[in-house]
Amino acid sequence: MKNENENVASGANVKEIYFAGGCFWGTEHLFQQVRGVVGTEVGYANGNIKNPTYEQVISHTTGFTEAVKVRYDADQVDLKLLIDLFFKSIDPTTLNRQGNDVGDNYRSGIYFTDKNTEAVVKAEVQKLAKNYTKPVVVETITLKNFYKAEDYHQDYLDKNPGGYCHIEPGLFEEARNANPLPKAKK
């Protein structure tokens, strides 16, 4: 859970988007690397009970998927860049599976809370889908609900270096370099 208070300037244009890409530990760590992301929180999205626990979610009876709430300064980082990095972190053609994680709680999705974000997400996913020979099965729907996961899941890979992650380590470096500071004008 990236500490937002340290990273948000007064008057920042902060927006939020939710990504589900298999195990949420790696997805959170990926977005924490990007300049302009001001906060992350792992949790459970779009299920059918209130206040689910991890044990309930992995039972495959709640409809929830592991997801990451990403808060970002839209003046510093473009949503399209975040979507592009997300696509690089998953196999968008595989239903209910990423890496070794299998089940509907590991389905891939991008969830939004407003119409402007919906338009950007759907257009970008449609554009990226042209790069694949198989159909893209990433959900792109309105966020129904989101519940913060237990504290031990927050910042998991920071607290557990070498912990399980389905994302290739090189992608974290790419994310760190994906949105460099603008060069000073001379």
C-alpha positions in Angstrom: 0.0 0.0 0.0 2.0 2.9 -1.3 1.7 5.9 1.0 -0.3 8.5 -0.8 0.3 11.4 1.5 4.0 11.6 0.7 3.4 11.6 -3.1 0.5 14.0 -3.7 1.0 17.6 -4.4 -1.7 20.1 -3.4 -4.1 20.4 -6.3 -3.0 17.2 -7.9 -5.3 15.7 -10.5 -5.7 12.3 -8.7 -7.8 9.6 -10.3 -8.3 5.9 -9.5 -8.6 2.7 -11.5 -8.7 -0.9 -10.5 -6.6 -3.7 -12.1 -7.1 -7.4 -11.6 -4.2 -9.5 -13.0 -3.9 -12.7 -11.2 -2.3 -12.6 -7.8 -2.5 -9.0 -6.5 0.9 -9.0 -4.9 2.8 -8.6 -8.2 0.2 -6.3 -9.8 0.5 -3.9 -6.8 4.3 -4.0 -6.9 4.3 -3.3 -10.6 2.3 -0.1 -10.3 4.2 1.1 -7.2 7.2 1.4 -9.5 5.6 4.0 -11.8 6.2 7.7 -11.3 2.9 9.4 -11.0 1.2 6.5 -9.1 0.4 8.1 -5.7 -1.2 5.2 -3.9 -2.0 1.5 -4.2 -4.2 -0.9 -2.2 -4.8 -4.6 -2.7 -8.3 -5.9 -2.2 -11.2 -7.8 -3.6 -13.4 -6.5 -6.5 -16.8 -7.1 -7.9 -18.1 -9.9 -5.7 -21.4 -10.7 -4.1 -20.9 -10.5 -0.3 -19.9 -7.8 2.1 -16.4 -7.6 3.7 -15.0 -10.8 2.3 -11.9 -12.5 3.7 -9.1 -14.1 1.7 -10.3 -17.5 2.7 -13.8 -16.7 1.4 -12.4 -15.3 -1.9 -10.3 -18.3 -2.6 -13.2 -20.6 -2.1 -14.5 -19.5 -5.5 -18.0 -18.9 -4.1 -18.0 -15.1 -3.7 -17.5 -13.8 -7.3 -14.6 -11.6 -6.2 -11.3 -11.2 -8.0 -8.0 -10.1 -6.5 -7.5 -6.5 -7.6 -5.4 -3.4 -7.0 -6.8 0.0 -6.5 -4.3 2.4 -8.2 -4.5 6.1 -7.5 -2.5 8.2 -9.9 -1.9 11.8 -10.8 -3.3 12.2 -14.3 -1.1 15.2 -14.8 2.0 13.1 -14.3 1.1 9.7 -15.8 -1.2 8.8 -18.6 -3.8 6.1 -18.0 -2.9 4.5 -21.4 0.6 3.9 -20.0 -0.8 2.1 -17.0 -3.0 -0.1 -19.2 -0.1 -0.9 -21.4 2.1 -2.0 -18.5 -0.8 -4.0 -17.1 -1.2 -5.9 -20.5 2.6 -6.7 -20.4 2.1 -8.2 -16.9 -0.6 -10.7 -17.9 -1.7 -13.0 -20.6 -4.9 -11.2 -21.6 -6.1 -14.2 -23.6 -6.2 -16.6 -20.7 -9.5 -16.8 -18.8 -9.4 -17.1 -15.0 -5.7 -17.8 -14.9 -2.4 -15.9 -14.6 0.8 -17.9 -14.0 0.2 -20.6 -11.5 -2.9 -19.0 -10.2 -6.1 -20.5 -11.5 -9.8 -19.7 -10.7 -12.3 -16.9 -11.1 -10.7 -15.0 -8.3 -7.6 -14.6 -10.6 -9.5 -13.4 -13.6 -8.1 -10.3 -15.4 -10.0 -7.1 -15.4 -9.8 -3.3 -15.5 -12.6 -1.7 -13.5 -13.5 2.0 -13.6 -15.8 4.4 -11.7 -16.7 7.0 -14.3 -17.7 7.3 -18.0 -14.5 9.2 -19.1 -12.3 6.5 -17.7 -14.5 3.8 -19.3 -14.0 5.3 -22.7 -10.2 5.4 -22.4 -10.1 1.9 -21.0 -12.3 0.4 -23.7 -10.5 2.2 -26.5 -7.0 1.2 -25.3 -8.0 -2.4 -24.7 -9.5 -2.6 -28.2 -6.3 -1.2 -29.6 -4.0 -3.6 -27.6 -6.3 -6.6 -28.5 -5.1 -6.2 -32.2 -1.7 -7.5 -31.0 -3.1 -10.9 -30.2 -4.3 -13.8 -32.3 -6.6 -15.1 -29.6 -9.5 -13.2 -28.2 -8.7 -10.9 -25.3 -10.7 -11.9 -22.2 -9.9 -9.0 -19.9 -13.1 -7.7 -18.2 -13.6 -4.0 -18.7 -16.6 -3.1 -16.6 -17.7 -0.6 -13.9 -16.5 -1.3 -10.4 -19.3 -2.8 -8.4 -17.5 -2.9 -5.1 -14.0 -3.1 -3.6 -12.9 -4.3 -0.2 -9.4 -3.8 1.1 -7.6 -7.1 1.7 -6.0 -8.0 5.0 -2.9 -6.0 6.1 -0.5 -8.9 5.4 -1.3 -8.7 1.7 -0.5 -5.0 1.5 3.0 -4.3 0.1 3.6 -8.1 0.2 6.6 -8.2 -2.1 8.2 -5.3 -0.3 7.8 -7.2 3.0 8.7 -10.5 1.5 11.5 -10.1 -1.1 11.6 -13.1 -3.3 8.0 -13.9 -2.6 5.8 -15.6 -5.2 5.1 -13.4 -8.2 3.8 -14.4 -11.7 5.3 -11.2 -13.3 8.7 -11.3 -14.9 11.2 -9.2 -12.7 12.4 -7.2 -15.8 8.9 -5.7 -16.1 9.3 -4.0 -12.7 12.4 -2.2 -14.1 10.5 -1.3 -17.2 7.8 0.2 -15.0 10.4 2.2 -13.1 11.6 3.7 -16.4 8.3 4.0 -18.2 7.5 7.5 -17.0 10.7 9.4 -16.5 10.8 13.0 -15.3 10.6 15.4 -18.2 14.0 16.8 -19.3 14.7 20.4 -18.3 14.4 22.9 -21.2 17.6 24.8 -22.0 
